[in-house]
């Protein structure tokens, strides 16, 4: 049953949580089930951070249910250029987020349910949580063949991945979160989680591609609402708590003091791109010149999301060496992103204002680098 998570409900339900005085205050005997009213990926990830940082989970486990508008979420130690199609995401207005847990890249939309299980570090048990989800699904549809794997994924019919797992383990608290594919847009999932970029070398954690399927494709009665209610009911029965889903607003500073600062931090370029492990790009492409193809070679080192070393090699008769050196030096220290690279095209216009052909070749190089 859904109940609004108003201030009154908050005071009746919550207490003994180690939070600022303006936050949760009243008594809770066991655990709680929350559901976000927001579909913003940054706000919902901020809820995870806030609960992890502020709540004393001893004897009071928490289940958090949330869904997002279209977004791609990478793991804490991943490389977005390696994991997804950033240009397509920009074109379609799909958000990119980096979470604080490890694991692989996932696509979120309103057909993908997110489940976060909060416990103390001592009681952290991913397999127990997954078995709970399986029990809930079988309670709704006993004919479903769903199994948890050693990698803590959930497989439908022994081959289709419907859930992936990631986690964050702190000093005293921990959370395990997983997805559940109900009715997600599989075309968008497939196209957005396919990197077009070539020549990337990185030690970042790489995602493992899987064949996926929606539960709704198996049974049209398995809607997100049905599944969330079933999981909440199973969670409540397992932990012997009231079967209430408490609606929360992730932007409410009276409930979560300081949470909007957490959400803003998750949206910064420094967090999303700047936390990418150091990587390099070694690639080449051909340009047509006087009915022949010329090879342009590009080598770039990126650290903290910024270009540390740039070496572009082009035939001297196509782009003079001094101009090529100017381009290389101009990139050093720049953010490795299209907007910053676009601004660099103005450098040559000031250096050689009358040479349109040179401008054109410079722009070709910049566009290629933007597309890497």
C-alpha beads as a LAMMPS data file, in Angstrom:
LAMMPS data file: protein, C-alpha beads

372 atoms
371 bonds

1 atom types
1 bond types

-500.0 500.0 xlo xhi
-500.0 500.0 ylo yhi
-500.0 500.0 zlo zhi

Masses

1 110.0

Atoms # bond

1 1 1 0.000 0.000 0.000
2 1 1 1.327 3.453 -0.910
3 1 1 1.216 6.208 1.687
4 1 1 2.518 9.747 1.206
5 1 1 5.750 10.335 3.111
6 1 1 4.681 13.668 4.610
7 1 1 6.418 15.379 7.518
8 1 1 3.795 13.908 9.854
9 1 1 4.453 10.393 8.542
10 1 1 8.176 11.047 8.892
11 1 1 7.836 11.953 12.590
12 1 1 5.613 8.927 13.231
13 1 1 7.895 6.453 11.489
14 1 1 11.471 7.452 11.957
15 1 1 13.901 7.935 14.806
16 1 1 17.186 6.852 16.315
17 1 1 18.783 7.635 12.934
18 1 1 22.101 9.461 13.090
19 1 1 21.065 12.507 11.068
20 1 1 21.084 16.294 11.530
21 1 1 18.486 17.619 13.978
22 1 1 16.191 18.876 11.208
23 1 1 15.907 15.404 9.707
24 1 1 14.409 12.091 10.818
25 1 1 13.457 12.062 14.511
26 1 1 10.870 9.554 15.709
27 1 1 10.880 5.866 16.500
28 1 1 11.175 2.974 14.124
29 1 1 11.043 -0.550 15.480
30 1 1 12.421 -2.353 12.438
31 1 1 12.823 -1.501 8.754
32 1 1 11.319 0.826 6.165
33 1 1 10.333 0.789 2.500
34 1 1 10.760 4.001 0.505
35 1 1 9.695 4.883 -3.028
36 1 1 10.880 8.035 -4.770
37 1 1 8.361 10.374 -6.392
38 1 1 11.168 11.710 -8.609
39 1 1 12.350 10.304 -11.936
40 1 1 15.592 12.311 -11.909
41 1 1 18.665 10.081 -11.830
42 1 1 20.810 12.583 -9.883
43 1 1 18.168 13.142 -7.207
44 1 1 17.631 9.412 -6.716
45 1 1 21.345 8.650 -6.527
46 1 1 21.594 11.446 -3.956
47 1 1 19.042 9.595 -1.782
48 1 1 21.354 6.573 -1.775
49 1 1 24.274 8.757 -0.719
50 1 1 22.239 10.479 1.977
51 1 1 20.926 7.293 3.575
52 1 1 24.380 5.693 3.413
53 1 1 26.023 8.728 5.026
54 1 1 23.447 9.626 7.682
55 1 1 21.257 6.708 8.720
56 1 1 22.015 4.268 11.520
57 1 1 20.826 0.982 9.991
58 1 1 21.404 -1.213 13.040
59 1 1 18.259 -3.349 13.254
60 1 1 16.542 -1.032 10.745
61 1 1 17.161 -2.157 7.135
62 1 1 15.801 0.024 4.348
63 1 1 14.498 -0.852 0.875
64 1 1 14.479 2.006 -1.641
65 1 1 12.422 1.708 -4.862
66 1 1 13.086 4.185 -7.666
67 1 1 12.771 4.702 -11.419
68 1 1 14.304 7.257 -13.769
69 1 1 13.657 9.053 -17.017
70 1 1 16.038 7.896 -19.801
71 1 1 19.607 7.929 -18.529
72 1 1 22.816 5.926 -18.688
73 1 1 24.520 5.156 -15.382
74 1 1 28.153 4.099 -15.263
75 1 1 29.988 2.503 -12.348
76 1 1 32.375 4.363 -10.058
77 1 1 35.488 3.104 -11.880
78 1 1 34.268 3.154 -15.476
79 1 1 35.105 5.108 -18.630
80 1 1 32.026 6.704 -20.284
81 1 1 33.741 6.945 -23.687
82 1 1 34.261 3.177 -23.520
83 1 1 30.807 2.294 -22.210
84 1 1 28.236 4.292 -24.162
85 1 1 27.463 6.405 -27.209
86 1 1 27.907 9.909 -25.827
87 1 1 27.088 11.675 -29.106
88 1 1 23.792 9.795 -29.483
89 1 1 22.953 10.504 -25.849
90 1 1 23.485 14.231 -26.408
91 1 1 21.285 14.140 -29.501
92 1 1 18.459 12.359 -27.682
93 1 1 18.745 14.236 -24.395
94 1 1 19.675 11.143 -22.377
95 1 1 21.435 11.970 -19.101
96 1 1 24.765 10.461 -18.087
97 1 1 25.453 9.735 -14.415
98 1 1 28.308 8.154 -12.492
99 1 1 27.193 6.346 -9.350
100 1 1 29.329 5.784 -6.253
101 1 1 29.146 2.002 -6.422
102 1 1 31.218 -0.229 -8.686
103 1 1 29.878 -2.568 -11.352
104 1 1 28.929 -2.068 -14.974
105 1 1 26.929 0.369 -17.075
106 1 1 23.132 0.246 -17.166
107 1 1 20.381 2.002 -19.085
108 1 1 17.504 3.420 -17.051
109 1 1 14.031 4.467 -18.102
110 1 1 10.613 4.263 -16.488
111 1 1 10.377 0.589 -17.452
112 1 1 13.435 -0.314 -15.391
113 1 1 12.932 -0.697 -11.631
114 1 1 15.824 0.100 -9.295
115 1 1 16.034 -1.592 -5.907
116 1 1 18.467 -0.503 -3.195
117 1 1 18.878 -2.672 -0.083
118 1 1 20.474 -0.800 2.831
119 1 1 21.893 -2.711 5.805
120 1 1 24.743 -2.595 8.244
121 1 1 28.052 -3.818 6.864
122 1 1 27.756 -6.992 8.976
123 1 1 24.381 -7.930 7.478
124 1 1 25.241 -7.110 3.862
125 1 1 24.151 -10.091 1.720
126 1 1 23.526 -9.645 -1.995
127 1 1 22.399 -13.205 -2.615
128 1 1 19.816 -12.981 0.152
129 1 1 18.383 -9.862 -1.498
130 1 1 18.246 -11.481 -4.928
131 1 1 16.505 -14.556 -3.541
132 1 1 13.945 -12.215 -1.986
133 1 1 13.315 -10.655 -5.420
134 1 1 12.949 -14.122 -6.976
135 1 1 10.415 -15.114 -4.312
136 1 1 8.443 -11.938 -4.973
137 1 1 8.361 -12.545 -8.717
138 1 1 7.319 -16.166 -8.262
139 1 1 4.563 -15.080 -5.894
140 1 1 3.098 -13.014 -8.739
141 1 1 3.805 -15.547 -11.489
142 1 1 4.818 -19.033 -10.252
143 1 1 5.686 -20.151 -13.785
144 1 1 8.599 -17.728 -14.098
145 1 1 11.985 -19.426 -14.373
146 1 1 14.325 -16.970 -12.667
147 1 1 17.667 -17.841 -11.134
148 1 1 20.383 -15.840 -9.380
149 1 1 23.884 -16.396 -10.777
150 1 1 27.253 -16.440 -9.040
151 1 1 27.853 -12.946 -10.452
152 1 1 24.681 -11.823 -8.651
153 1 1 22.693 -11.301 -11.834
154 1 1 19.153 -12.566 -12.341
155 1 1 18.504 -14.710 -15.429
156 1 1 15.137 -15.392 -17.014
157 1 1 14.748 -18.823 -18.649
158 1 1 18.426 -19.499 -18.040
159 1 1 19.666 -17.041 -20.668
160 1 1 18.106 -13.567 -20.514
161 1 1 19.537 -11.083 -18.045
162 1 1 16.815 -9.127 -16.249
163 1 1 18.879 -7.738 -13.381
164 1 1 22.438 -6.646 -12.671
165 1 1 24.053 -5.884 -9.345
166 1 1 26.376 -3.271 -7.836
167 1 1 27.207 -2.284 -4.279
168 1 1 28.944 0.136 -1.942
169 1 1 30.382 -1.006 1.366
170 1 1 31.227 1.679 3.895
171 1 1 32.834 1.561 7.312
172 1 1 29.628 0.536 9.112
173 1 1 26.878 0.597 6.480
174 1 1 26.424 -0.922 3.043
175 1 1 24.004 -0.996 0.187
176 1 1 23.339 -3.385 -2.657
177 1 1 21.374 -2.091 -5.611
178 1 1 20.083 -3.885 -8.656
179 1 1 17.931 -3.220 -11.672
180 1 1 14.871 -5.131 -12.811
181 1 1 13.890 -4.984 -16.476
182 1 1 10.131 -4.752 -16.664
183 1 1 9.218 -2.802 -19.810
184 1 1 12.333 -0.864 -20.726
185 1 1 13.019 0.381 -24.277
186 1 1 15.387 -2.356 -25.448
187 1 1 16.178 -0.532 -28.707
188 1 1 17.468 2.490 -26.791
189 1 1 19.282 0.234 -24.334
190 1 1 21.100 -1.522 -27.149
191 1 1 22.046 1.582 -29.133
192 1 1 23.077 3.781 -26.203
193 1 1 25.207 1.113 -24.506
194 1 1 27.292 0.547 -27.626
195 1 1 30.405 2.704 -27.789
196 1 1 31.381 3.855 -31.311
197 1 1 34.781 5.071 -30.178
198 1 1 37.888 3.352 -31.520
199 1 1 41.399 2.907 -30.172
200 1 1 40.676 3.427 -26.462
201 1 1 43.106 1.807 -24.043
202 1 1 42.092 1.857 -20.417
203 1 1 42.297 -0.045 -17.147
204 1 1 38.782 1.084 -16.229
205 1 1 36.237 -1.562 -15.263
206 1 1 34.602 -2.828 -18.456
207 1 1 30.978 -3.917 -18.697
208 1 1 30.159 -7.437 -19.852
209 1 1 27.504 -7.446 -22.641
210 1 1 24.476 -9.653 -22.018
211 1 1 21.311 -10.731 -23.796
212 1 1 18.407 -9.043 -22.030
213 1 1 14.645 -9.379 -21.957
214 1 1 11.755 -7.569 -20.303
215 1 1 9.541 -9.381 -17.822
216 1 1 6.540 -7.766 -19.520
217 1 1 7.480 -9.643 -22.713
218 1 1 7.133 -12.869 -20.768
219 1 1 3.858 -11.939 -19.099
220 1 1 1.923 -8.714 -19.910
221 1 1 0.533 -8.565 -16.360
222 1 1 4.012 -7.985 -14.912
223 1 1 3.900 -4.196 -14.839
224 1 1 6.308 -2.056 -12.831
225 1 1 3.610 -1.268 -10.282
226 1 1 2.738 -4.951 -9.791
227 1 1 6.378 -5.915 -9.389
228 1 1 7.250 -3.115 -6.968
229 1 1 4.262 -3.960 -4.771
230 1 1 5.205 -7.649 -4.812
231 1 1 8.814 -6.940 -3.851
232 1 1 7.703 -4.573 -1.090
233 1 1 5.327 -7.218 0.275
234 1 1 8.032 -9.887 0.272
235 1 1 10.532 -7.507 1.885
236 1 1 8.012 -6.609 4.593
237 1 1 7.235 -10.260 5.302
238 1 1 10.919 -11.222 5.449
239 1 1 11.847 -8.398 7.829
240 1 1 8.545 -8.557 9.728
241 1 1 7.665 -4.918 9.168
242 1 1 4.537 -3.085 8.042
243 1 1 3.861 -3.466 4.331
244 1 1 3.844 0.252 3.588
245 1 1 5.619 1.945 0.702
246 1 1 6.495 5.419 1.964
247 1 1 6.647 8.001 -0.811
248 1 1 9.587 10.391 -0.506
249 1 1 10.609 13.538 -2.335
250 1 1 14.403 13.506 -2.874
251 1 1 14.533 17.321 -2.974
252 1 1 12.931 17.821 0.450
253 1 1 15.607 19.402 2.649
254 1 1 13.369 19.107 5.738
255 1 1 13.612 15.313 5.460
256 1 1 17.095 15.084 3.954
257 1 1 19.174 18.097 5.056
258 1 1 21.887 18.825 2.501
259 1 1 20.601 16.397 -0.116
260 1 1 20.372 18.947 -2.935
261 1 1 24.092 19.637 -2.619
262 1 1 24.672 15.905 -3.126
263 1 1 22.498 15.923 -6.257
264 1 1 24.344 18.946 -7.669
265 1 1 27.721 17.296 -7.087
266 1 1 26.584 14.214 -9.008
267 1 1 25.795 16.438 -12.027
268 1 1 29.192 18.114 -12.271
269 1 1 31.581 17.496 -15.147
270 1 1 34.320 16.875 -12.585
271 1 1 32.413 13.910 -11.132
272 1 1 30.893 12.406 -14.287
273 1 1 33.917 12.747 -16.580
274 1 1 36.755 13.928 -14.339
275 1 1 36.669 10.745 -12.228
276 1 1 37.379 8.566 -15.270
277 1 1 40.526 6.467 -14.747
278 1 1 43.442 7.589 -16.915
279 1 1 43.180 6.321 -20.505
280 1 1 44.659 6.808 -23.960
281 1 1 43.369 6.913 -27.518
282 1 1 45.441 5.644 -30.406
283 1 1 43.570 5.802 -33.686
284 1 1 43.732 7.034 -37.267
285 1 1 41.448 8.093 -40.103
286 1 1 41.728 8.956 -43.788
287 1 1 40.973 12.231 -45.548
288 1 1 40.489 12.692 -49.267
289 1 1 43.027 15.056 -50.850
290 1 1 43.571 15.534 -54.598
291 1 1 41.884 12.196 -55.383
292 1 1 43.987 10.230 -52.901
293 1 1 43.534 9.223 -49.270
294 1 1 45.854 10.611 -46.632
295 1 1 46.215 8.999 -43.193
296 1 1 45.923 11.168 -40.094
297 1 1 47.162 9.595 -36.842
298 1 1 45.948 10.669 -33.414
299 1 1 47.394 9.777 -30.017
300 1 1 45.903 11.330 -26.878
301 1 1 46.456 10.700 -23.154
302 1 1 43.571 11.749 -20.887
303 1 1 43.904 12.122 -17.125
304 1 1 41.086 13.339 -14.858
305 1 1 39.047 13.905 -18.005
306 1 1 41.555 16.415 -19.430
307 1 1 43.975 16.040 -22.308
308 1 1 47.469 15.506 -20.930
309 1 1 49.328 14.554 -24.118
310 1 1 48.162 15.197 -27.689
311 1 1 50.042 14.096 -30.773
312 1 1 48.312 14.542 -34.136
313 1 1 50.367 13.500 -37.150
314 1 1 49.281 14.770 -40.555
315 1 1 51.175 14.964 -43.885
316 1 1 53.011 18.297 -43.979
317 1 1 51.630 19.206 -47.410
318 1 1 48.077 18.802 -46.074
319 1 1 48.580 20.576 -42.744
320 1 1 51.906 22.369 -42.178
321 1 1 53.938 21.060 -39.247
322 1 1 53.861 24.370 -37.362
323 1 1 50.057 24.441 -37.594
324 1 1 49.821 20.818 -36.471
325 1 1 52.082 21.587 -33.506
326 1 1 49.848 24.550 -32.680
327 1 1 46.828 22.258 -32.634
328 1 1 48.605 19.705 -30.428
329 1 1 49.676 22.296 -27.859
330 1 1 46.251 23.949 -27.878
331 1 1 44.575 20.775 -26.674
332 1 1 46.847 20.267 -23.646
333 1 1 44.905 20.846 -20.429
334 1 1 41.537 21.033 -22.191
335 1 1 38.543 19.011 -21.102
336 1 1 38.061 16.041 -23.414
337 1 1 34.566 17.087 -24.492
338 1 1 32.950 18.475 -27.661
339 1 1 32.224 21.971 -26.326
340 1 1 35.819 22.600 -25.337
341 1 1 37.165 21.200 -28.602
342 1 1 34.766 23.394 -30.583
343 1 1 36.186 26.486 -28.887
344 1 1 39.676 25.501 -30.022
345 1 1 38.666 25.925 -33.662
346 1 1 38.761 29.686 -33.040
347 1 1 42.482 29.531 -32.323
348 1 1 43.462 28.936 -35.943
349 1 1 41.013 31.577 -37.156
350 1 1 42.988 34.114 -35.147
351 1 1 46.346 32.661 -36.212
352 1 1 45.605 32.420 -39.945
353 1 1 42.495 34.570 -40.519
354 1 1 42.714 34.562 -44.340
355 1 1 43.366 30.882 -45.071
356 1 1 39.954 29.261 -45.569
357 1 1 41.397 25.969 -46.786
358 1 1 43.540 25.686 -43.660
359 1 1 40.506 26.462 -41.525
360 1 1 38.631 23.663 -43.235
361 1 1 41.379 21.114 -42.520
362 1 1 41.680 22.275 -38.910
363 1 1 37.908 21.864 -38.520
364 1 1 38.089 18.351 -39.985
365 1 1 40.618 17.364 -37.324
366 1 1 38.600 18.933 -34.516
367 1 1 35.409 17.214 -35.656
368 1 1 37.186 13.855 -35.771
369 1 1 38.508 14.333 -32.263
370 1 1 35.036 15.353 -31.059
371 1 1 33.703 12.110 -32.526
372 1 1 36.259 9.902 -30.797

Bonds

1 1 1 2
2 1 2 3
3 1 3 4
4 1 4 5
5 1 5 6
6 1 6 7
7 1 7 8
8 1 8 9
9 1 9 10
10 1 10 11
11 1 11 12
12 1 12 13
13 1 13 14
14 1 14 15
15 1 15 16
16 1 16 17
17 1 17 18
18 1 18 19
19 1 19 20
20 1 20 21
21 1 21 22
22 1 22 23
23 1 23 24
24 1 24 25
25 1 25 26
26 1 26 27
27 1 27 28
28 1 28 29
29 1 29 30
30 1 30 31
31 1 31 32
32 1 32 33
33 1 33 34
34 1 34 35
35 1 35 36
36 1 36 37
37 1 37 38
38 1 38 39
39 1 39 40
40 1 40 41
41 1 41 42
42 1 42 43
43 1 43 44
44 1 44 45
45 1 45 46
46 1 46 47
47 1 47 48
48 1 48 49
49 1 49 50
50 1 50 51
51 1 51 52
52 1 52 53
53 1 53 54
54 1 54 55
55 1 55 56
56 1 56 57
57 1 57 58
58 1 58 59
59 1 59 60
60 1 60 61
61 1 61 62
62 1 62 63
63 1 63 64
64 1 64 65
65 1 65 66
66 1 66 67
67 1 67 68
68 1 68 69
69 1 69 70
70 1 70 71
71 1 71 72
72 1 72 73
73 1 73 74
74 1 74 75
75 1 75 76
76 1 76 77
77 1 77 78
78 1 78 79
79 1 79 80
80 1 80 81
81 1 81 82
82 1 82 83
83 1 83 84
84 1 84 85
85 1 85 86
86 1 86 87
87 1 87 88
88 1 88 89
89 1 89 90
90 1 90 91
91 1 91 92
92 1 92 93
93 1 93 94
94 1 94 95
95 1 95 96
96 1 96 97
97 1 97 98
98 1 98 99
99 1 99 100
100 1 100 101
101 1 101 102
102 1 102 103
103 1 103 104
104 1 104 105
105 1 105 106
106 1 106 107
107 1 107 108
108 1 108 109
109 1 109 110
110 1 110 111
111 1 111 112
112 1 112 113
113 1 113 114
114 1 114 115
115 1 115 116
116 1 116 117
117 1 117 118
118 1 118 119
119 1 119 120
120 1 120 121
121 1 121 122
122 1 122 123
123 1 123 124
124 1 124 125
125 1 125 126
126 1 126 127
127 1 127 128
128 1 128 129
129 1 129 130
130 1 130 131
131 1 131 132
132 1 132 133
133 1 133 134
134 1 134 135
135 1 135 136
136 1 136 137
137 1 137 138
138 1 138 139
139 1 139 140
140 1 140 141
141 1 141 142
142 1 142 143
143 1 143 144
144 1 144 145
145 1 145 146
146 1 146 147
147 1 147 148
148 1 148 149
149 1 149 150
150 1 150 151
151 1 151 152
152 1 152 153
153 1 153 154
154 1 154 155
155 1 155 156
156 1 156 157
157 1 157 158
158 1 158 159
159 1 159 160
160 1 160 161
161 1 161 162
162 1 162 163
163 1 163 164
164 1 164 165
165 1 165 166
166 1 166 167
167 1 167 168
168 1 168 169
169 1 169 170
170 1 170 171
171 1 171 172
172 1 172 173
173 1 173 174
174 1 174 175
175 1 175 176
176 1 176 177
177 1 177 178
178 1 178 179
179 1 179 180
180 1 180 181
181 1 181 182
182 1 182 183
183 1 183 184
184 1 184 185
185 1 185 186
186 1 186 187
187 1 187 188
188 1 188 189
189 1 189 190
190 1 190 191
191 1 191 192
192 1 192 193
193 1 193 194
194 1 194 195
195 1 195 196
196 1 196 197
197 1 197 198
198 1 198 199
199 1 199 200
200 1 200 201
201 1 201 202
202 1 202 203
203 1 203 204
204 1 204 205
205 1 205 206
206 1 206 207
207 1 207 208
208 1 208 209
209 1 209 210
210 1 210 211
211 1 211 212
212 1 212 213
213 1 213 214
214 1 214 215
215 1 215 216
216 1 216 217
217 1 217 218
218 1 218 219
219 1 219 220
220 1 220 221
221 1 221 222
222 1 222 223
223 1 223 224
224 1 224 225
225 1 225 226
226 1 226 227
227 1 227 228
228 1 228 229
229 1 229 230
230 1 230 231
231 1 231 232
232 1 232 233
233 1 233 234
234 1 234 235
235 1 235 236
236 1 236 237
237 1 237 238
238 1 238 239
239 1 239 240
240 1 240 241
241 1 241 242
242 1 242 243
243 1 243 244
244 1 244 245
245 1 245 246
246 1 246 247
247 1 247 248
248 1 248 249
249 1 249 250
250 1 250 251
251 1 251 252
252 1 252 253
253 1 253 254
254 1 254 255
255 1 255 256
256 1 256 257
257 1 257 258
258 1 258 259
259 1 259 260
260 1 260 261
261 1 261 262
262 1 262 263
263 1 263 264
264 1 264 265
265 1 265 266
266 1 266 267
267 1 267 268
268 1 268 269
269 1 269 270
270 1 270 271
271 1 271 272
272 1 272 273
273 1 273 274
274 1 274 275
275 1 275 276
276 1 276 277
277 1 277 278
278 1 278 279
279 1 279 280
280 1 280 281
281 1 281 282
282 1 282 283
283 1 283 284
284 1 284 285
285 1 285 286
286 1 286 287
287 1 287 288
288 1 288 289
289 1 289 290
290 1 290 291
291 1 291 292
292 1 292 293
293 1 293 294
294 1 294 295
295 1 295 296
296 1 296 297
297 1 297 298
298 1 298 299
299 1 299 300
300 1 300 301
301 1 301 302
302 1 302 303
303 1 303 304
304 1 304 305
305 1 305 306
306 1 306 307
307 1 307 308
308 1 308 309
309 1 309 310
310 1 310 311
311 1 311 312
312 1 312 313
313 1 313 314
314 1 314 315
315 1 315 316
316 1 316 317
317 1 317 318
318 1 318 319
319 1 319 320
320 1 320 321
321 1 321 322
322 1 322 323
323 1 323 324
324 1 324 325
325 1 325 326
326 1 326 327
327 1 327 328
328 1 328 329
329 1 329 330
330 1 330 331
331 1 331 332
332 1 332 333
333 1 333 334
334 1 334 335
335 1 335 336
336 1 336 337
337 1 337 338
338 1 338 339
339 1 339 340
340 1 340 341
341 1 341 342
342 1 342 343
343 1 343 344
344 1 344 345
345 1 345 346
346 1 346 347
347 1 347 348
348 1 348 349
349 1 349 350
350 1 350 351
351 1 351 352
352 1 352 353
353 1 353 354
354 1 354 355
355 1 355 356
356 1 356 357
357 1 357 358
358 1 358 359
359 1 359 360
360 1 360 361
361 1 361 362
362 1 362 363
363 1 363 364
364 1 364 365
365 1 365 366
366 1 366 367
367 1 367 368
368 1 368 369
369 1 369 370
370 1 370 371
371 1 371 372
